[in-house]
């Protein structure tokens, strides 16, 4: 199954898919508002600003699966992200990234291996996946790695279309 074929819903409840971003380099991240790693939103937004004109976007998928760190409603999440971090990149509905109800997008993403060759479950909030403009997962970067770390920048720059 192509990542572009998987139905999604935006944070505001509208139908969407990754096909809306076809031809762009993507950084897909499971996010949370009440996590020790939440300040990564700032770095994600800086990446958005830095590379948007070159055919790149961050896509955020809130998840409440890790210690209940995303308890808010869609409206609360949107307000928090925009007022606290100035988030301009697209956010999607709250998503299960692991377990029996894992979203089909994450069923595909979790097949990708990280730098140590490990695939499988998402370890924590703010795990990052780089997707090339043709829809291939080219990098999986674990949660504690900051968005502006060299390995993230290099993975994004390697797949920028413009």
N, C-alpha and C positions, 0 to 999 in steps of 0.2 A: 504494500500500500504506500502511495506517495504521501508525504507529509502535507502536501497541498490539498489532498482530498479529504482530510479529516475535518468534520464540522466543529466549529468553535462558537463561543458566544462572548461578546465583549462584556466589559464590566457593567455597561448600561443595559445588557440583555439582548443586544442585537445579534443576528446571525452573522457569522464571519468564517473565514478560513485563512490558512497561511497563503492560499492562492492570491489573497489581497495584497501580498507582499512579494509575490513571485518576481524574480529578477533582482532582488535585493539580498545583501548579506544580512543575516539575522543573528541576534544574540537572544536566545530564549532563556528566561530565568524564572524560577519559582521564588516568589517574594513573600514577605511578611512584614507587618507593621510594628510588631512588638517583640522583635528578636534582637539579640546582641549584634547581629550582622545587618540590621536595618539601615545603618548609615551607608551601606553600599548603594542605596538608592542614589546618593549624591554622585558617586562615580559612574553609575549607569547613566544618569542624566548627562554627565559631562561627555561620555562616549556618544550618546545620542546627538548632542550638539556638535561634537567634533567631526562625526562621520556621516551625518544625515544627508548632506549634499553630495556625498560620494556613493549613494545607493545603499545605505545601511539603516537598520532600525533595531532597537531593543524591543522585545515583547515580554511583558511581565504577566506572570500567572500566579496570583495570590493562592496560597495554600495554608490551611489550618491544621495540617497533619503533624506538625512538629511542636509539641508542647502547647498547643492551642494558641500559637503566636500570631494568628490572623483571625481574631474573633469577630471583626467588624462586618457590617453590612456593606454592600457594594457602594452605597453612597458614602459611608464612613471611610472606606478604603480610598475612594477617589479624593475625598476632601483631605485626608491625611497626606496622600502622595503629592497632591498639587500644592497644598499650603506649606508643608514641611520641607519638601525637597524640590518643588517646582517641576515635577515629573510631566514631561510632554509626550513621552512614548506611550504606545497603546498598552492598555491593561485589559485583561480578560477576566471572565467570571472565576470565582473561587473554584479551584481544581484539586482533585485528588491526584497526587503524583505517584503514589505507591498503593499497594494493597489490592483487594478484590474489586474496588470501584475505581481503579486507576484509569484516568482519562486515556482514550486511544492515542492522543498525541504523545503522552508520556510512556505509553506502552512501546511506541516506536523509539522515542528518544533514549530510553533506558537500555536499549540494545547497544548503544554506542559505548566505547571504552574510553576511560580516562588515560592520563599519561602513564599510569602504572599497569594498564591493560585490564582494568576492572570495569565491568559493566554491571547492570542490575539496578537495584533500588536507589532512589535519590537518598543521599545521606542526611541532608539538612536543608534549611532555607537558603536560597541564593546560589544554588547549583546552576552552572551556566553551560549552554550548548551553542556552539557556533554552527550556523547552517549556511551553506553556500547559495548563491543565486539560483542554482539548479535544484535545490532542495536536498542536498546531501549533508548529513551531519559530519562536520570535519573536525570538531574538537569538543571534548567534554571536560569541563573544568570544575573542580569541586568547590564547595561553598566558601571555605575560608580564604580562597584566593580573591584578592581585591579586583574589582572590575578593571582598574587601570594598570594591573600588573603586566609585566612584559609579555608573559605567555598569552594573556588575553588579547593584548594589542596585536601581537604577531599573528595570532589565529584570525583575528578580524581582518587585518590588512592583507592577509594571504588570499582572502576571498572577496575583497571589495570589487564590485563590477566596474567602477569608474575611477 
